[in-house]
Amino acid sequence: MNPTANKTAATASSRHRPLRGAADLHVHTTHSDGACSPCEVVVAAARVGLGALAITDHDTVSALPLARAEAAWWGIELVAGVELTCEFEGRELHILGYFIRDDDPALCAAMSALRAGRAERVRTMTARLKAQGLWIEQAALKQAFPRAVLGRRHVAEYLVHTGQVGSVRDAFREYLGEGRPGCIDKLRLEAGRAITLIHAASGVSALAHPPATLKERSLCSLIQLGLQAIEVDGTGFSRSLSRRLSNQANRLGLIAIAGSDFHAADRPGRWIGAITTDRESLERLRSANAAIETE
């Protein structure tokens, strides 16, 4: 394991103290667009005293088998999770799945299609960047991030490492951000379909980082599709947004959860365990999962 990455991931400053026994339910690894390996994020979670950790990589569950043995050794609960890239009412939304059967054939097939779409997106992206005078080869990009589901962040990091831009922020501002030449829409799964697939895999569905502009009627529509939980706190959430989402969750019967959305320690407050879900809410998720399994 990478000691530097591990130390960085474990530097926590939580809004929810004490950490002991709490859960970080939104963490990414090198198998999607995170900076730390599956084992590194488990070790980091154990070192800050978390009781549970959900690995929620984008459109892949390949990190879970590698993390399970490490989690067992450290005595930390590993919640099998995923973050699916979705479309809802003409906008991109992300749906989280918890306690999923990560070998479910239908879910795996849908994730495979999303990853294939991401690969085609990166091919188009690199072609456009070449037209802008940048040097970027698909094979070299894959070699630099061999396990990752490639996306814009990997392209940005590659441009930084090869000295073609000064920083990841520069890469997004000049080439990869909204409206820039290298910005390509992702393939998305219809949100209702994603929720159905998660449910069929015995999982509990949750809305990740709800947009501040999301209307309550839209949230009610997602509930009608089977949504069971919602993130009410996370990196970048304002306190007013967090309060509003918490009130909506209580009023609409959704399970309120939270997580760091850890990718890399490159932004203030985004460390494993920085923002957590309490044990009571985790138990509600577990009970919802048990109810699905008995259906």
LINWO-V497448 format. One line per field, one symbol per residue. ss: DSSP state (a for helix, b for strand, c for the rest). phi: phi as a letter, one per 30 degrees, with the letter a starting at -180 (. if undefined). burial: b if it has 16 or more other C-alpha atoms within 10 Angstrom, else e. A space follows every 10 residues. Layout:
# LINWO-V497448
ss->???
phi->???
burial->???
This chain:
# LINWO-V497448
ss->ccaaaaaaac cccccccccc ccbbbbbccc cccccccaaa aaaaaaaccc cbbbbccbcc cccaaaaaaa aaaaccbbbb bbbbbbbbcc bbbbbbbbcc ccccaaaaaa aaaaaaaaaa aaaaaaaaaa accccccaaa aaaacccccc caaaaaaaaa accccccaaa aaaaaacccc ccccccccbb aaaaaaaaaa cccbbbbccc cccccaaaaa aaaaccccbb bbbcccccaa aaaaaaaaaa aaccbbbbcc cbcccccccc ccccccbcaa aaaaaaaaaa aaacc
phi->.cdddddddd dcbcdccdde idbccabcbd dbbcccdedd dddddddcid dbbcdbddha bdddeddddd ddddicdcdd babcdbcahi bdbcccbbhd ddcddddddd dddddddddd dddddddddd ddjccacedd ddddbdcddd addddddddd dcicbdaedd dddcbcdeic dcdbdddbce eddddddddd cicccbddge ddcddddddd dddddjebba dcaadjdddd dddddddded dcidddbaad hdcadcbeic bdidbbcddd dddddddddd dddcd
burial->eeeebbebbb bbbbebeebe bbbbbbbbbb bbbbbbbbbb bbbbbbbbbb bbbbbbbbbb bbbbeebbeb beeeebbbbb bbbbbbbbee ebbbbbbbbb bbeeeebbeb beebbebbbe bbeebbbbbe eeeeebeeee beeebebbbb bbbbbbbbbb eeeebeebbe bbeebbbeee ebbbebbbbb bbebbbbbbb bbbbbbbbbb eeeeeeeebe ebbeebbbbb bbbbbebeee bbeebbebbe eeebbbbbbb bbbbbeeebb bbbbbbbbee bbebbbebbe eeeee
